[in-house]
């Protein structure tokens, strides 16, 4: 990416409620099958969404999709909650992060960059996903889950120099935009 475009993007992104961000090489993105085990055993969206496994493909297919891009931009937003252990309350805060993720993807696209955007949770555009009976209704709007791609978010955060947690009562949401010409 051209330094001028990067500087313009950073200026535009500073207008958004992004807490931390970093530019990382695609080689710095860590993948692991173990993340998928957690998806399969603990996530109620597993097998029910094009934005989650197995709908997104195997970890190797996801790694290959990511390697087709020039680089990556990782960022966080935060939300305050009364009880961080209350999953319903925590998940209710994700809408703002999803909006920011879409906005950042749009900013990259305005600079004629191809993108693959990922976020911290499963896509929620449709009340009920078409998976597996039919194709995604909104593939251009859908944002898959970072962990669903098999990406180890704590290790990605460490490599990017971004805090994984921001204290009690604060939900830290991660986003990832892969970009290329």
C-alpha positions as CSV (number, residue, x, y, z in Angstrom):
1,X,0.0,0.0,0.0
2,X,1.2,3.5,-0.9
3,X,2.3,5.6,2.1
4,X,-0.1,8.4,1.0
5,X,-3.1,6.1,1.0
6,X,-2.0,4.7,4.4
7,X,-1.8,8.2,5.9
8,X,-5.2,9.2,4.5
9,X,-6.8,6.0,5.9
10,X,-5.2,6.6,9.3
11,X,-6.6,10.2,9.3
12,X,-10.1,8.9,8.4
13,X,-9.9,6.1,10.9
14,X,-9.0,8.5,13.7
15,X,-12.5,10.0,13.3
16,X,-14.0,6.6,14.4
17,X,-14.2,5.2,17.9
18,X,-11.2,2.9,17.3
19,X,-9.1,2.4,20.5
20,X,-6.0,0.8,19.1
21,X,-4.9,-0.3,15.6
22,X,-1.9,-1.7,13.8
23,X,-0.8,-2.6,10.3
24,X,0.5,-6.2,10.2
25,X,1.9,-8.4,7.4
26,X,-0.3,-11.3,6.4
27,X,2.5,-13.6,7.6
28,X,1.9,-12.3,11.1
29,X,-1.6,-13.6,11.2
30,X,-1.6,-16.8,13.4
31,X,-3.9,-19.7,12.4
32,X,-4.7,-22.8,14.5
33,X,-7.1,-25.7,14.2
34,X,-7.6,-25.5,18.0
35,X,-9.6,-22.3,17.6
36,X,-12.0,-24.2,15.5
37,X,-12.4,-26.8,18.3
38,X,-13.6,-24.0,20.6
39,X,-16.0,-22.8,17.9
40,X,-17.4,-26.3,17.5
41,X,-17.7,-27.1,21.2
42,X,-18.8,-23.7,22.6
43,X,-20.4,-21.5,20.0
44,X,-24.1,-21.9,19.2
45,X,-23.5,-20.4,15.7
46,X,-21.2,-23.2,14.6
47,X,-22.8,-24.9,11.5
48,X,-25.5,-22.3,11.3
49,X,-24.0,-19.4,9.4
50,X,-22.0,-18.6,6.3
51,X,-19.8,-16.4,8.5
52,X,-18.7,-19.3,10.8
53,X,-17.3,-22.7,10.4
54,X,-17.8,-24.9,8.5
55,X,-19.4,-22.4,6.2
56,X,-16.3,-20.2,5.8
57,X,-14.2,-23.3,4.8
58,X,-11.4,-25.2,6.4
59,X,-8.7,-23.4,8.3
60,X,-6.3,-24.0,5.3
61,X,-8.9,-22.6,2.9
62,X,-9.2,-19.5,5.2
63,X,-5.4,-19.2,5.4
64,X,-5.2,-19.3,1.6
65,X,-8.0,-16.7,1.3
66,X,-6.0,-14.4,3.6
67,X,-2.7,-14.9,1.8
68,X,-4.3,-13.6,-1.4
69,X,-4.1,-10.1,0.2
70,X,-1.2,-7.6,0.5
71,X,-1.5,-6.9,4.2
72,X,-3.8,-6.5,7.2
73,X,-5.1,-3.8,9.5
74,X,-6.1,-4.9,13.0
75,X,-8.1,-2.7,15.3
76,X,-10.2,-2.6,18.5
77,X,-13.3,-0.9,19.8
78,X,-14.5,-1.2,23.4
79,X,-17.8,-1.2,25.2
80,X,-18.6,-1.0,28.9
81,X,-20.9,-3.6,30.6
82,X,-22.0,-4.1,34.1
83,X,-21.1,-7.8,34.1
84,X,-18.4,-9.0,31.7
85,X,-19.4,-12.6,32.4
86,X,-23.0,-12.0,31.3
87,X,-22.8,-13.2,27.6
88,X,-26.1,-11.7,26.7
89,X,-25.1,-8.3,27.9
90,X,-21.7,-8.6,26.4
91,X,-22.9,-9.7,23.0
92,X,-25.5,-6.9,23.0
93,X,-22.6,-4.4,22.6
94,X,-21.3,-5.9,19.4
95,X,-23.5,-3.8,17.1
96,X,-21.4,-0.7,17.4
97,X,-18.2,-2.6,16.6
98,X,-19.9,-4.2,13.6
99,X,-20.8,-0.7,12.3
100,X,-17.2,0.5,12.8
101,X,-15.9,-2.6,11.0
102,X,-18.2,-1.9,8.0
103,X,-17.1,1.8,8.0
104,X,-13.4,0.9,8.0
105,X,-14.0,-1.7,5.2
106,X,-15.8,1.1,3.2
107,X,-12.9,3.5,3.7
108,X,-10.4,0.9,2.3
109,X,-12.7,0.3,-0.6
110,X,-13.0,4.0,-1.3
111,X,-9.2,3.9,-2.0
112,X,-9.8,1.2,-4.6
113,X,-8.5,-1.6,-2.3
114,X,-10.0,-5.1,-2.3
115,X,-10.9,-6.2,1.2
116,X,-11.8,-9.1,3.4
117,X,-13.3,-7.8,6.7
118,X,-13.6,-9.9,9.8
119,X,-15.0,-9.1,13.2
120,X,-15.3,-10.5,16.7
121,X,-18.6,-12.4,16.2
122,X,-20.8,-14.1,13.7
123,X,-22.6,-12.1,11.1
124,X,-26.1,-11.0,12.2
125,X,-27.5,-9.3,9.1
126,X,-30.3,-11.8,8.6
127,X,-32.5,-12.9,11.4
128,X,-31.9,-16.5,10.2
129,X,-28.9,-17.3,7.9
130,X,-29.6,-19.2,4.7
131,X,-26.8,-21.7,5.6
132,X,-26.6,-24.5,4.6
133,X,-29.8,-24.6,2.5
134,X,-29.0,-21.7,0.2
135,X,-26.3,-19.1,-0.6
136,X,-25.6,-16.1,1.5
137,X,-28.2,-13.4,0.8
138,X,-25.7,-10.5,1.3
139,X,-22.2,-11.8,0.6
140,X,-21.0,-8.2,-0.1
141,X,-22.1,-7.1,3.4
142,X,-21.4,-10.3,5.4
143,X,-18.5,-10.0,7.9
144,X,-17.2,-13.4,9.0
145,X,-15.9,-14.1,12.5
146,X,-12.1,-13.8,13.0
147,X,-12.0,-16.9,15.2
148,X,-14.1,-18.7,12.6
149,X,-11.2,-18.3,10.2
150,X,-9.0,-20.1,12.7
151,X,-7.2,-16.9,13.7
152,X,-5.7,-16.9,17.2
153,X,-6.8,-13.4,18.3
154,X,-4.7,-13.1,21.5
155,X,-1.5,-14.0,19.6
156,X,-2.5,-11.6,16.8
157,X,-3.0,-8.8,19.4
158,X,0.4,-9.5,20.9
159,X,2.1,-9.4,17.5
160,X,0.3,-6.2,16.6
161,X,1.2,-4.6,20.0
162,X,-2.5,-4.2,20.9
163,X,-4.0,-4.8,24.3
164,X,-6.2,-7.9,24.4
165,X,-8.1,-6.8,27.5
166,X,-8.9,-3.3,28.7
167,X,-10.0,-3.9,32.3
168,X,-13.0,-5.2,34.2
169,X,-16.4,-4.3,32.8
170,X,-14.9,-3.5,29.4
171,X,-15.5,-5.6,26.3
172,X,-12.7,-5.4,23.8
173,X,-13.9,-6.1,20.2
174,X,-11.4,-7.0,17.5
175,X,-11.6,-6.3,13.8
176,X,-9.4,-7.3,10.9
177,X,-9.3,-5.9,7.4
178,X,-7.2,-7.6,4.9
179,X,-6.5,-5.4,1.9
180,X,-4.9,-5.5,-1.5
181,X,-4.8,-3.7,-4.9
